[in-house]
Amino acid sequence: MTAASSTIIGDGLNLVYRRAGAEPVEALKGVSFTIADGEFISLIGPSGCGKTTLLKIFGDLLQPSTGTLTINSQQPATLRREKVIGQMFQDATLLPWKTIGQNIALLGEIAGRRPSREEVQALADMVGIGHFVDSYPHELSGGMRQRAALARAYALKPRILLMDEPFGALDEITREDMNDELVRVWSQNKLTVIFVTHSIAEAAYLSDRVFVMAPRPGRIVADIRIDMPRARRPSERFGPELTRHAEEIHHHLVSNMQRSNAHEPA
């Protein structure tokens, strides 16, 4: 894969929801960005600011009303058909009647690239559940099920991984463990990751860049670069550098919420 193979360019993305008998809703307005191959990008903002809407455009689940999104000069639909866009959600959505190993292999099978038993075992080992490939989802904790979901996404050998609040339902300690696991796994593979979160600390810890979004209409109001080495350690989570970046993210979130509220009708 060349350095430009997953370069993502969004140019003036607008999305308007139109329903008969209702006022149009401007979900996204003027969203533009360039994301380099292998970057980890977090989208953060208040509910209703268009984070998941934008993620769906990345994954070809929604089409913008105007503007363009290209991935290595290709449309997202092309990559979706090639099955090289991986996705991970807040719910692990494992099939309860299949073993963990079978769940990990599932998307590869659907894509016509069924992984071997050895490949499934290697994926399970990669995310720390190598001893549970023959277990069933109900026998695993929430964090371990999310590890299985991460392995399943990687089984596609994706170029891009879209993650919609994948750790939002976990307790704080398990969430931090999963953050560390994701950093470790990502550092071995260097996919381009687009990660939706409501957690400022999580966004700062995981990301190369954080896109802060504001609502009504959804737009990117700040692009914050986390200028720290990528080999981040748990001991840095509450250190001065990450705290400084978290404060910057918080400042943009609060100031833009105040502006939005000031323009709300009384």
C-alpha positions as CSV (number, residue, x, y, z in Angstrom):
1,M,0.0,0.0,0.0
2,T,1.4,3.3,-1.0
3,A,1.5,6.3,1.3
4,A,-1.4,7.9,-0.7
5,S,-3.5,4.8,-1.0
6,S,-6.0,5.8,1.7
7,T,-5.7,9.6,1.5
8,I,-9.2,10.9,2.2
9,I,-10.4,14.3,0.9
10,G,-13.7,15.8,1.9
11,D,-14.6,18.9,-0.1
12,G,-17.6,21.0,0.9
13,L,-19.8,18.2,2.2
14,N,-23.4,19.2,2.8
15,L,-26.2,16.9,3.8
16,V,-29.8,18.1,4.0
17,Y,-32.6,15.8,5.2
18,R,-35.9,16.5,3.4
19,R,-39.2,15.0,4.5
20,A,-42.7,15.8,3.1
21,G,-44.5,18.3,5.2
22,A,-41.5,19.2,7.3
23,E,-38.8,21.8,7.2
24,P,-35.5,20.6,5.7
25,V,-32.9,19.7,8.3
26,E,-29.3,20.8,7.5
27,A,-27.3,17.9,9.1
28,L,-23.9,18.9,7.7
29,K,-22.7,22.1,6.1
30,G,-19.4,22.9,4.4
31,V,-17.4,20.0,5.8
32,S,-13.9,19.9,4.3
33,F,-10.7,18.0,5.3
34,T,-7.8,16.0,4.2
35,I,-6.8,12.9,6.0
36,A,-3.4,11.2,5.3
37,D,-3.0,7.5,5.0
38,G,-2.6,5.8,8.5
39,E,-3.9,8.8,10.5
40,F,-6.1,8.2,13.5
41,I,-8.9,10.9,13.5
42,S,-11.4,11.4,16.2
43,L,-14.7,13.1,15.7
44,I,-16.1,14.7,18.9
45,G,-19.0,17.1,19.5
46,P,-22.4,17.3,21.2
47,S,-25.2,15.0,20.3
48,G,-26.8,16.0,17.0
49,C,-23.7,17.6,15.5
50,G,-23.4,15.2,12.6
51,K,-20.6,12.8,13.8
52,T,-22.4,9.6,12.9
53,T,-23.8,11.2,9.8
54,L,-20.3,12.0,8.6
55,L,-19.1,8.5,9.5
56,K,-21.9,7.1,7.4
57,I,-20.8,9.1,4.4
58,F,-17.3,7.7,4.9
59,G,-18.8,4.2,4.8
60,D,-21.1,4.9,1.8
61,L,-24.2,4.4,4.0
62,L,-25.3,8.0,3.2
63,Q,-24.7,10.2,0.2
64,P,-24.0,13.9,0.7
65,S,-26.5,16.4,-0.9
66,T,-23.6,18.3,-2.4
67,G,-19.8,18.1,-2.1
68,T,-17.5,15.2,-2.6
69,L,-15.6,12.6,-0.5
70,T,-12.9,10.6,-2.2
71,I,-10.5,8.0,-0.9
72,N,-7.4,7.7,-3.0
73,S,-9.4,9.5,-5.7
74,Q,-12.1,6.8,-5.5
75,Q,-15.7,7.0,-4.3
76,P,-16.5,5.3,-1.0
77,A,-18.9,3.0,-2.9
78,T,-15.9,1.5,-4.7
79,L,-14.1,0.7,-1.5
80,R,-17.3,-0.7,0.0
81,R,-17.8,-3.0,-3.0
82,E,-14.2,-4.1,-2.6
83,K,-15.0,-4.7,1.1
84,V,-12.0,-2.8,2.4
85,I,-13.8,-0.5,4.8
86,G,-14.1,-2.1,8.3
87,Q,-16.7,-0.9,10.9
88,M,-17.1,-1.3,14.6
89,F,-20.0,-0.1,16.7
90,Q,-20.9,0.5,20.3
91,D,-22.6,-2.9,20.4
92,A,-20.3,-5.8,19.5
93,T,-23.2,-7.5,17.6
94,L,-21.8,-10.9,17.8
95,L,-24.0,-13.8,16.7
96,P,-24.8,-15.7,19.9
97,W,-25.0,-19.1,18.2
98,K,-21.5,-18.9,16.8
99,T,-18.3,-19.2,18.7
100,I,-15.9,-16.3,19.0
101,G,-13.7,-17.7,16.3
102,Q,-16.7,-18.1,14.0
103,N,-17.7,-14.5,14.7
104,I,-14.2,-13.3,13.9
105,A,-14.3,-15.1,10.6
106,L,-17.8,-14.0,9.6
107,L,-17.2,-10.8,7.7
108,G,-14.3,-12.4,5.8
109,E,-16.6,-15.3,4.8
110,I,-19.3,-12.8,3.6
111,A,-16.6,-11.0,1.6
112,G,-15.5,-14.2,0.0
113,R,-12.1,-14.2,1.8
114,R,-12.7,-16.8,4.5
115,P,-9.8,-16.7,6.9
116,S,-8.1,-20.0,7.9
117,R,-8.3,-21.4,11.4
118,E,-4.7,-20.2,11.8
119,E,-5.6,-16.6,10.7
120,V,-8.5,-16.5,13.1
121,Q,-6.3,-17.7,15.9
122,A,-3.7,-15.0,15.0
123,L,-6.4,-12.3,15.0
124,A,-7.7,-13.5,18.4
125,D,-4.2,-13.5,19.8
126,M,-3.7,-10.0,18.4
127,V,-6.5,-8.6,20.5
128,G,-5.8,-10.7,23.6
129,I,-8.6,-13.3,23.4
130,G,-6.6,-16.2,21.9
131,H,-7.8,-18.6,24.6
132,F,-11.5,-18.0,23.8
133,V,-11.9,-18.8,20.1
134,D,-14.1,-21.7,21.0
135,S,-16.2,-19.9,23.6
136,Y,-19.6,-18.2,22.9
137,P,-20.3,-14.5,23.3
138,H,-22.4,-14.9,26.4
139,E,-19.4,-16.4,28.1
140,L,-17.3,-13.3,27.6
141,S,-17.4,-9.9,29.3
142,G,-18.4,-6.7,27.4
143,G,-14.8,-5.7,27.0
144,M,-13.8,-9.1,25.6
145,R,-16.7,-9.1,23.2
146,Q,-15.5,-5.7,21.9
147,R,-12.1,-7.3,21.4
148,A,-13.7,-9.9,19.3
149,A,-15.5,-7.2,17.3
150,L,-12.2,-5.5,16.7
151,A,-10.6,-8.7,15.5
152,R,-13.6,-9.3,13.2
153,A,-13.2,-5.9,11.6
154,Y,-9.5,-6.6,11.1
155,A,-10.3,-9.9,9.4
156,L,-11.4,-8.0,6.3
157,K,-7.8,-6.6,6.0
158,P,-9.4,-3.1,5.7
159,R,-7.7,0.0,4.5
160,I,-10.0,2.2,6.7
161,L,-11.6,1.4,10.0
162,L,-14.8,3.3,11.0
163,M,-15.5,3.2,14.7
164,D,-18.8,4.6,16.2
165,E,-18.4,5.0,19.9
166,P,-17.1,1.4,20.2
167,F,-16.3,1.7,23.9
168,G,-19.1,4.0,25.0
169,A,-21.0,1.2,26.8
170,L,-18.0,0.0,28.8
171,D,-17.1,1.0,32.4
172,E,-14.3,3.5,32.7
173,I,-11.5,1.1,33.6
174,T,-12.4,-1.4,30.8
175,R,-12.7,1.5,28.4
176,E,-9.2,2.6,29.2
177,D,-8.0,-1.0,28.8
178,M,-9.6,-1.1,25.3
179,N,-8.1,2.3,24.4
180,D,-4.6,0.8,25.2
181,E,-5.5,-2.3,23.2
182,L,-6.6,-0.3,20.2
183,V,-3.4,1.8,20.4
184,R,-1.3,-1.4,20.4
185,V,-3.2,-3.1,17.6
186,W,-3.3,0.1,15.5
187,S,0.4,0.7,15.9
188,Q,1.1,-2.8,14.4
189,N,-1.1,-2.2,11.3
190,K,-1.4,1.6,10.9
191,L,-4.8,1.7,9.3
192,T,-6.6,5.0,8.7
193,V,-9.1,5.2,11.6
194,I,-12.1,7.5,11.9
195,F,-13.3,7.3,15.5
196,V,-16.5,8.8,17.0
197,T,-16.5,9.6,20.7
198,H,-18.1,11.8,23.3
199,S,-15.0,11.5,25.6
200,I,-12.5,14.3,25.5
201,A,-9.8,12.2,27.2
202,E,-10.3,9.3,24.9
203,A,-10.1,11.5,21.8
204,A,-6.8,13.2,23.0
205,Y,-5.3,9.8,24.0
206,L,-6.0,7.9,20.8
207,S,-5.7,10.5,18.1
208,D,-3.3,12.1,15.7
209,R,-5.9,14.8,15.1
210,V,-9.3,15.6,16.6
211,F,-12.1,17.2,14.6
212,V,-14.3,19.2,16.9
213,M,-17.8,19.5,15.6
214,A,-20.6,21.9,16.3
215,P,-24.4,21.4,15.7
216,R,-27.1,23.2,13.7
217,P,-25.8,22.7,11.1
218,G,-23.1,20.1,11.7
219,R,-19.6,21.4,10.8
220,I,-16.0,21.0,11.8
221,V,-15.0,24.0,13.9
222,A,-11.5,22.9,15.0
223,D,-8.9,20.5,13.7
224,I,-6.6,19.9,16.7
225,R,-3.3,18.0,16.1
226,I,-2.1,15.9,19.1
227,D,1.6,16.7,18.7
228,M,2.9,13.8,20.8
229,P,4.8,10.6,19.8
230,R,2.4,7.8,18.7
231,A,3.8,5.3,21.2
232,R,1.6,6.5,24.0
233,R,1.7,4.9,27.3
234,P,-1.0,4.6,30.0
235,S,1.2,6.6,32.3
236,E,0.8,9.6,29.9
237,R,-3.0,9.5,30.1
238,F,-3.2,12.2,32.8
239,G,0.1,13.8,32.0
240,P,0.6,17.5,31.3
241,E,0.8,17.2,27.5
242,L,-2.4,15.2,27.0
243,T,-4.1,17.4,29.7
244,R,-3.2,20.5,27.6
245,H,-4.7,18.9,24.5
246,A,-7.8,17.9,26.4
247,E,-8.3,21.4,27.7
248,E,-8.0,22.7,24.1
249,I,-10.7,20.3,22.9
250,H,-12.9,21.2,25.9
251,H,-12.4,25.0,25.1
252,H,-13.6,24.5,21.5
253,L,-16.6,22.4,22.5
254,V,-17.8,24.8,25.2
255,S,-17.3,28.0,23.2
256,N,-19.1,26.6,20.2
257,M,-22.0,25.3,22.3
258,Q,-22.3,28.7,23.9
259,R,-22.4,30.3,20.4
260,S,-25.0,27.8,19.2
261,N,-27.2,28.4,22.3
262,A,-26.9,32.2,21.9
263,H,-28.5,31.9,18.5
264,E,-31.3,29.6,19.6
265,P,-34.7,31.4,19.5
266,A,-36.0,32.4,23.0
